[in-house]
Amino acid sequence: MSGLRAPVRAGRAAAAPLCLIAAGGTGGHLFPAQALAEELLARGWRVALSTDARGARYAGGFPAEVPVREVASATFARGGPLARAAVPFRVAGGVAQALRAMRADPPALVAGFGGYPSIPAMTAATILRLPRMIHEQNGVLGRVNEMFARRADAVACGTWPTILPEEVVAYHTGNPVRAAIRSLAGAPYERPGEGPLRILVIGGSQGARILSDTVPAAIDALPEPLRGRVEIAQQARGEDEARVAAFYAERGIAAEVAPFFADVPRRMAAAQLVISRAGASSLADIAAIGRPAILVPLAASIRDEQSANARGPAEAEAAVVIPEARLTPAALSANIEAILSQPEAAAHMAARARGLGRPEAAEILADLAHRIAGVDIHDHAEDMP
C-alpha cells in the first residue's frame, strides 16, 4: 500500500508493551530506529535496542530509557578466511542470546531496521513467532531485510517505490527522522544573497573520502566573490581530516572539518546548500528541513540503492545528482556555482525538497507498530489490513 492516514496518538497502556528494535552497522540504520524509539516511548511503550558491539557505538543518540542489548553477530563481508569461517558460530551465539532475553521479557513487537547486527534478534523473533516488522530505508531491500521480508508481518518502506519480493505486505511510511530534525522541519530557507554562503558536507559513514578529495578543490575553483563568502562545514574521515582542514586554511577558506558533527540538524537548517551521499536517512533529514542538495550516490553499494534513493529528489527538482564516475572538482564547482548564484533557483529547490519530506514518518511507523503488535490504539488507519 502506498501510504497511511495521518497518525493518531495512542493512550498509555496499563502494562507497557515492549518493542525490541533490531538494528546496527551504521547511522543509516540506527537514526530511523532512534526516531521510532522516541515516538514509542512518548506513547508509553518500553523500548530496547538489540545490536552488536559495533552498532552500540552508534547508539549514543538513543534516549537514556532505551537499554542496549549487545548480541554477537558477524558478516561475511569483513575479515580473512578464519573470520569468515567463524561467522555462522558467532551469529548462532547471538541468536541464543536473543532467545534467552526474549523468553525472559517477551516483546510485543520486534522491529528490524537492517544491518547484520539485526540478524540474531530477527531470527529469534521468527523462531518464537513473535509479531515483527521490517523498516527498509532504501529504494532496494538490503540483504538482511530481504532475508526476513517474506516472514515479517509487514515491511515499512522509507523510499517509494521500493523494489520488493512478491507477496510482501508493504507500506510507505517514509523514513523517520530524529526529534532534533523534526523540531526544525520546514525551517525558513535563507536564500543565497550578499552574506555568507553556508555549505554543509555530510559523507555518511562510508565512502566519504571522495568528497574529501573533490569538495575542497571545487570550492577553491569557485569564482569570486562566491568563493570569498563560502563558510563550509565538512565531515571527513579521521584519516582525511588534517589534510582537508589544511587545504582550506592555506587558501583562506572559512571551514570547520571534523569526522562527526553533533549538531548536524542545526547546521543543515542554517545551510544554503547540502552536499551529501544519497543515504536514505540523510535524504530524509534534507527533505524534512528542506534544503537544496548535490547528491553523490555511493557507487560501491552492491545493490546501487543510493542511486535509487536519489531518483526521487532529482525528478522533483530538489537535488542535483552527480554519479561518482562524473564527479570532478570542475563538475562539482559548476553545480555549486549554479545553485548559489541563482537565489530563485535555490529557493525553488528548497521548496521542492520540503515537499518530499515526511517529518511525521515516525508517528506513521508507530501506528503500524501498534497495529501489528495488537496494542490498543484509539483509531486505526483506514488502509491498514
N, C-alpha and C positions, 0 to 999 in steps of 0.2 A: 504494500500500500504506500501511497506517495506521501502521506503525512498524517498528523493527528490534530485534533481540535485544540484550541487554547487550553493550557494546563489548568488544573483545578487543585486547590490546596487540600491536603488531607488532614483529618484530625489526628490527634495523638492516640495511639492505641494504649490500652492499659498495660499490656505486656509488649515491650518494644521488640519488634521483629529485627532480625539481624540480616544485613546484606553483606556478604563476603565478596569483596571486589578482588578479582584476579588480574593482575597487570604487571608490566615491568619492561625492562630493556632500555627504554628511552623516555624522555619527557613527552614525546608524542603519544605514548600510550597512557602515561600517568596523569597528564593535565586534564583530559576529559574525565578520567576516573575520579580525580580530585573534585571536579565540579559536581559529579553525581553524589559523591560523599557529602559535600557541603549541603546539597539540596535535601538529601535523605535525613541527615542529622536535624535539619530545620523542621522536618516533618515528624520527628520523634523516633526515627529508626536508630538502631545501633549499626555501626559500620566498622568492618575490619578490612585490612588490606593483606592479601596473600601475594608475596613476591619473593625473589631470591635476594641474596646479599647485594648484588649489583643494583637491582631495582630499588632496594631500600635506600640507596644513596640519593635517588631522585625523589624520594617521598617526603622531603623536608617541608613542602608546602601544605601537606595534608593537615587538617585540624588535629589538635592535640588529643581529641576524643577518639581518634582512629588508631587502634593498636596495629602494629605491623607484625604479621606472622611470617617470619622467614622460613621458606622451604627450599630444599635442594632442587636445583634444575640445571639444565645444560643444553647446549646446542651443538649440532654437528658443524656449524659454520666457523667455529673457532678452535684453535689448538692443533696439536700434532696428532699422529695416529693413536698414541696412547690415550690422549684426552678424548678423542672421538670414540674410542672403544669403550670408555667409561660412561658415556652419555646415558645409555639405557639404564645403567645401575643407579646413577645419580637421580634420574627422573623417577625411577621406581621408588627410591628412598623418599623423594619429595611427595609422591602420591601417598605413601604410607603415613607420612607426617600429616598431610592434609586430611586423610581419612580419620585419623585419631582426633584431630581438632574438630572436625565436623560432627563426629559422633558425640563428642563431649558437649558441643554447643551447636546444634543443628541450625544452619542458616535458613531463613525463609526464602532466600534467593541468592544464587551465585551469579555474578555479572562479570564476564570476561571481556577484557579490553585488548587482548592480543599481546604479543611478545612471548618468547619461550618461557619466561618465569610464570606465565599463567597456566602452563600445561598441567602441573600437578593438581591444582585446585579444580580446574575444569574436568580433569579425568576423574577425580574423586567424586565430584558432584554427579557426573554421569553414572558412575558405579552405584551411588546411593539413590539415584533417580530424584534428585532434588530439583526444584524449579531453577531454570538457568536461562540466561540470555547473553547475547554477544553484542558488543558495540564495535563496529568497524569504522575507523576514522576515514579511510581512504576510498577512492573510487574502485579499487580492486581489493578483494579479500586478501589479507595477509595469510601466510602459510598456516599459522597456528589457528586463527579464526576459521579458516577453511576446514581444518580438521574437525571442528566441533559444530559447524554451522547447521548441518542436517540433523544433529541430535539436540540442538537447542530449541527452547520453546519459541524464541523469536530472535531475529537479527535486526538490530537497530543500525541504520546507516547514517553516517555523518555527511557523506557526499552523495548527491543524487544526480543521475542514476549511478548505482553501484553494480558491478558485474558479480552475479551471484549464481550458485548452483540452482538447478531446477528444484521446485517444490519447497523452497525455503520461504518461511513467513517473514517478510521484511517490512520495516517501517522507516520512513525518512524522518528522523528526529533532529537531524543536524548534529554538529559536534559541540558538546557542552564546553563552555568557557568558564574559567575560574571567576570567583566573585570579584577579584580585582579588575578583570576585564569587563564584567557585566556592569560594574559601577561607572565605567567610562563609555559604555555603549552609546554610539551616536554623538560623542563629544564634538562640538563645533570644529570644523576644519579651518585652519588659518591658511588662506591661500598664499602661495609664494608671492612676496612683494619686494619691498626695498630693504627689508630687515634680514635677519639671519635665516639661512635655509637649512633646516634641521633634517638630517638623513639618519635613519636607523637601519643598521645592517644586522640581520639575525641569520645565522647559518645553520641552526639546528645542531644536534649532537653528532651528525655525520656529514662528511663532505664539505665542511666549511672552508677547507684550505683553498679551494678555487676562488672563493670570494676574497680571501686574504691576498691572493695573487693578482686579482684583477681590479677590485674596487679602488684601492689606493691610487693606482695608475690612472684609472678612469676619472677619479676626482681631480687629480693633478692636471689632466688634459682638458678640463672644462675651461671655456673662455672666461676672461674677466668681463664683468665684475662678478659673475656667478661663483667662480672659484673662491674668490676672496670672502664670500659671505657664507660659505658652507661650514656648518658645525656637524660633525659626524660622530655617531656613537656606533662602534663596530664590535660585535662579538667575534673573537678569534680564538682558535685553539691555543692552549698554553704554549706549545712549541712555536707558534707563529706570532704570539702577542708582541714580543720585543721588536721584531723586525717591522711589523706593521706600524707600531707606535713610532718607531724611529723614522720611518719613511714620512709619515705625516709631519713630525716635528721638524725634519730637515727642510721640508717645503713650506713650512709656515701655515699648515692647515690645522684649524682647531679640531681636535679629535680626542675622544675617550675610547680606549681599546681595552677590552677585558674578555676573559673566557666566558663570563656569565654576568648578566645584569639582573639584580634582584627586582628592579623597578621597570621591567620592560613595558607593562601597561602604561605607566606614566610617560615614558619616552615615546611610545607609539602614538599616544594621544597628542603629544607636542610636535610630532614629525610632520613635515610636508611630503615626505616620500619614505617608503619602506623598501629595502632590498632584501630579499629572502629566498630561501629554499621554498619548495611548494609542499612542505609537510602539512598534513590536514589540520593539526592544531594551530600552527602558525597562520594558516589561511582563515581559520575560524576567528582567531583574535583580530586579524587585519580587517575582516568583514564586520565584526561586531562594532569595532571602533570606527571603521570607515576611512581607510587611507589609501591613496594611490600606491601601487606596488609594481616593482620589477621582480619577476619570479624566475628563478633558475632551477628547474627541476633536477633532482638528483639522478644522474644517468646510470649510476651503478646499481640502482634498485632492480631486483630480479624481475619484478612484475611491472615495472615502469609506472608505479602507482602515482608518483608525483606529477607525471605528465597528465594523467587522468584527473588529478586534483586541480591542476592549473587550467584545465579546459574551460570550466565554468566562469572563473573570473576574466579570462581572456575574451570569451564570447560576450560577456556582459560589459565589456569596455572598462573594466575595473582595474585591469593589470596588463602589463606588457610581459610576455613570456619570451625568454631567450634560452634556447637549448644550450647545454654545455658545449656542444660541438661548435657553436657560433658565438660563444662568449669570449670576446676580446676586450681589452681596455677601450679601444676605439668604439666598438659597438655599444658597450655599456655607457660610455661617456655621452654618446649621441642621444641615447634614450633618456639619460638623466637630464641633459640639457633640454630636450624637447618637453619634458614634463615641468621642470622648474622654471622655464622661461615663458610658459603659457598658463597664467593663473586660471583662466576659464576652463581650459582642458584639464588641469589638475583637479579643480573643484568638481568637474563632471566625473572624473574617475573616482573621487572620494565618495560622491553621492551614489554612484553605481555599486561601489564596494559595500556601502552601508545597506543597499537594497538586498544584498546577498546574505547579510548577517542574520543569524538566528540566536540572539542572545538568550532567548527563552528555552534553548535546547535542553538544558539541564532539567527544567521543570517537565518538559515533554517526556524525557527519558525516565524521570522519576515516576510519572504517571504510568508509563509502560511497566516499570518495575512493580508498582502496586498491583497492576492487573495480573501479571504473570505469577506473582507471589500469592495472590488471593487475599491480599491485605485490603481491608475496607477503605474505600475512598468515596467521597460524597457523590461524585458524578463521574461515570465512566465516559471516556472519549467515544464519540459516536462511531468511529470507524475502526475500533478495536474488535477483534473477534470475540 
